């Protein structure tokens, strides 16, 4: 995770580093500084949310890919006439769909 000081320096190129050090050591904050800190926090949260959404999308895609593989396996087993394995694989498909819906 990125520190707020890093983002502060990155977002505000003309920013005085001494002020950031003073705030880090417990110095007073003016309303302008607190507004800047709020913007930095908002940027951090947006970044965290975006990365979490990407992670969830990857998981959903993995579940869907697994379901496609199971569907192909079900068709292959059904062609061979293996009823028990088809039922077992069908249960796996249902579980993966429930996982994807969550």
Contact map, one row per residue, 1 for C-alpha under 8 A:
111000000000000000000000000000000000000000000000000000000000000000000000000000000000000000000000000000
111101100000000000000000000000000000000000010000000000000000000000000000000000000000000000000000000000
111111100000000000000000000000000000000000000000000000000000000000000000000000000000000000000000000000
011111110000000000000000000000000000100110010000000000000000000000000000000000000000000000000000000000
001111111000000000010000000000000000000000000000000000000000000000000000000000000000000000000000000000
011111111100000000000000000000000000000000000000000000000000000000000000000000000000000000000000000000
011111111110000000000000000000000000000100000000000000000000000000000000000000000000000000000000000000
000111111111001000000000000000000001100100000000000000000000000000000000000000000000000000000000000000
000011111111101010000000000000000000000000000000000000000000000000000000000000000000000000000000000000
000001111111100000000000000000000000000000000000000000000000000000000000000000000000000000000000000000
000000111111100000000000000000000000000000000000000000000000000000000000000000000000000000000000000000
000000011111111000000000000000000000000000000000000000000000000000000000000000000000000000000000000000
000000001111111000000000000000000000000000000000000000000000000000000000000000000000000000000000000000
000000000001111100000000000000000000000000000000000000000000000000000000000000000000000000000000000000
000000011001111110000000000000000000000000000000000000000000000000000000000000000000000000000000000000
000000000000011111110000000000000000000000000000000000000000000000000000000000000000000000000000000000
000000001000001111111000000000000000000000000000000000000000000000000000000000000000000000000000000000
000000000000000111111100000000000000000000000000000000000000000000000000000000000000000000000000000000
000000000000000111111110000000000000000000000000000000000000000000000000000000000000000000000000000000
000010000000000111111111000000000000000000000000000000000000000000000000000000000000000000000000000000
000000000000000011111111100000000000000000000000000000000000000000000000000000000000000000000000000000
000000000000000001111111111100000000000000000000000000000000000000000000000000000000000000000000000000
000000000000000000111111111110000000000000000000000000000000000000000000000000000000000000000000000000
000000000000000000011111111000000000000000000000000000000000000000000000000000000000000000000000000000
000000000000000000001111111000000000000000000000000000000000000000000000000000000000000000000000000000
000000000000000000000111111100000000000000000000000000000000000000000000000000000000000000000000000000
000000000000000000000111111110000000000000000000000000000000000000000000000000000000000000000000000000
000000000000000000000110011111000000000000000000000000000000000000000000000000000000000000000000000000
000000000000000000000010001111111100000000000000000000000000000000000000000000000000000000000000000000
000000000000000000000000000111111100000000000000000000000000000000000000000000000000000000000000000000
000000000000000000000000000011111110000000000000000000000000000000000000000000000000000000000000000000
000000000000000000000000000011111111000000000000000000000000000000000000000000000000000000000000000000
000000000000000000000000000011111111100000000000000000000000000000000000000000000000000000000000000000
000000000000000000000000000011111111110000000000000000000000000000000000000000000000000000000000000000
000000000000000000000000000000111111111000000000000000000000000000000000000000000000000000000000000000
000000010000000000000000000000011111111100000000000000000000000000000000000000000000000000000000000000
000100010000000000000000000000001111111110000000000000000000000000000000000000000000000000000000000000
000000000000000000000000000000000111111111000000000000000000000000000000000000000000000000000000000000
000000000000000000000000000000000011111111100000000000000000000000000000000000000000000000000000000000
000100110000000000000000000000000001111111110000000000000000000000000000000000000000000000000000000000
000100000000000000000000000000000000111111111000000000000000000000000000000000000000000000000000000000
000000000000000000000000000000000000011111111100000000000000000000000000000000000000000000000000000000
000000000000000000000000000000000000001111111110000000000000000000000000000000000000000000000000000000
010100000000000000000000000000000000000111111111000000000000000000000000000000000000000000000000000000
000000000000000000000000000000000000000011111111100000000000000000000000000000000000000000000000000000
000000000000000000000000000000000000000001111111110000000000000000000000000000000000000000000000000000
000000000000000000000000000000000000000000111111111000000000000000000000000000000000000000000000000000
000000000000000000000000000000000000000000011111111100000000000000000000000000000000000000000000000000
000000000000000000000000000000000000000000001111111110000000000000000000000000000000000000000000000000
000000000000000000000000000000000000000000000111111111000000000000000000000000000000000000000000000000
000000000000000000000000000000000000000000000011111111100000000000000000000000000000000000000000000000
000000000000000000000000000000000000000000000001111111110000000000000000000000000000000000000000000000
000000000000000000000000000000000000000000000000111111111000000000000000000000000000000000000000000000
000000000000000000000000000000000000000000000000011111111100000000000000000000000000000000000000000000
000000000000000000000000000000000000000000000000001111111110000000000000000000000000000000000000000000
000000000000000000000000000000000000000000000000000111111111000000000000000000000000000000000000000000
000000000000000000000000000000000000000000000000000011111111100000000000000000000000000000000000000000
000000000000000000000000000000000000000000000000000001111111110000000000000000000000000000000000000000
000000000000000000000000000000000000000000000000000000111111111000000000000000000000000000000000000000
000000000000000000000000000000000000000000000000000000011111111100000000000000000000000000000000000100
000000000000000000000000000000000000000000000000000000001111111110000000000000000000000000000000000000
000000000000000000000000000000000000000000000000000000000111111111000000000000000000000000000000000000
000000000000000000000000000000000000000000000000000000000011111111100000000000000000000000000001101100
000000000000000000000000000000000000000000000000000000000001111111110000000000000000000000000001100100
000000000000000000000000000000000000000000000000000000000000111111111000000000000000000000000000000000
000000000000000000000000000000000000000000000000000000000000011111111100000000000000000000000001000000
000000000000000000000000000000000000000000000000000000000000001111111110000000000000000000001001100000
000000000000000000000000000000000000000000000000000000000000000111111111000000000000000000000000000000
000000000000000000000000000000000000000000000000000000000000000011111111100000000000000000000000000000
000000000000000000000000000000000000000000000000000000000000000001111111110000000000000011011000000000
000000000000000000000000000000000000000000000000000000000000000000111111111000000000000000001000000000
000000000000000000000000000000000000000000000000000000000000000000011111111100000000000000000000000000
000000000000000000000000000000000000000000000000000000000000000000001111111110000000000010000000000000
000000000000000000000000000000000000000000000000000000000000000000000111111111000000110011000000000000
000000000000000000000000000000000000000000000000000000000000000000000011111111100000000000000000000000
000000000000000000000000000000000000000000000000000000000000000000000001111111110000000000000000000000
000000000000000000000000000000000000000000000000000000000000000000000000111111111110110000000000000000
000000000000000000000000000000000000000000000000000000000000000000000000011111111110010000000000000000
000000000000000000000000000000000000000000000000000000000000000000000000001111111100000000000000000000
000000000000000000000000000000000000000000000000000000000000000000000000000111111100000000000000000000
000000000000000000000000000000000000000000000000000000000000000000000000000011111110000000000000000000
000000000000000000000000000000000000000000000000000000000000000000000000000011111111110000000000000000
000000000000000000000000000000000000000000000000000000000000000000000000000011001111111000000000000000
000000000000000000000000000000000000000000000000000000000000000000000000000000000111111100000000000000
000000000000000000000000000000000000000000000000000000000000000000000000010010000111111110000000000000
000000000000000000000000000000000000000000000000000000000000000000000000010011000111111111000000000000
000000000000000000000000000000000000000000000000000000000000000000000000000000000011111111100000000000
000000000000000000000000000000000000000000000000000000000000000000000000000000000001111111110000000000
000000000000000000000000000000000000000000000000000000000000000000000100110000000000111111111000000000
000000000000000000000000000000000000000000000000000000000000000000000100010000000000011111111100000000
000000000000000000000000000000000000000000000000000000000000000000000000000000000000001111111110000000
000000000000000000000000000000000000000000000000000000000000000000000100000000000000000111111111000000
000000000000000000000000000000000000000000000000000000000000000000100110000000000000000011111111100000
000000000000000000000000000000000000000000000000000000000000000000000000000000000000000001111111110000
000000000000000000000000000000000000000000000000000000000000000000000000000000000000000000111111111000
000000000000000000000000000000000000000000000000000000000000001101100000000000000000000000011111111100
000000000000000000000000000000000000000000000000000000000000001100100000000000000000000000001111111110
000000000000000000000000000000000000000000000000000000000000000000000000000000000000000000000111111111
000000000000000000000000000000000000000000000000000000000000001000000000000000000000000000000011111111
000000000000000000000000000000000000000000000000000000000001001100000000000000000000000000000001111111
000000000000000000000000000000000000000000000000000000000000000000000000000000000000000000000000111111
000000000000000000000000000000000000000000000000000000000000000000000000000000000000000000000000011111
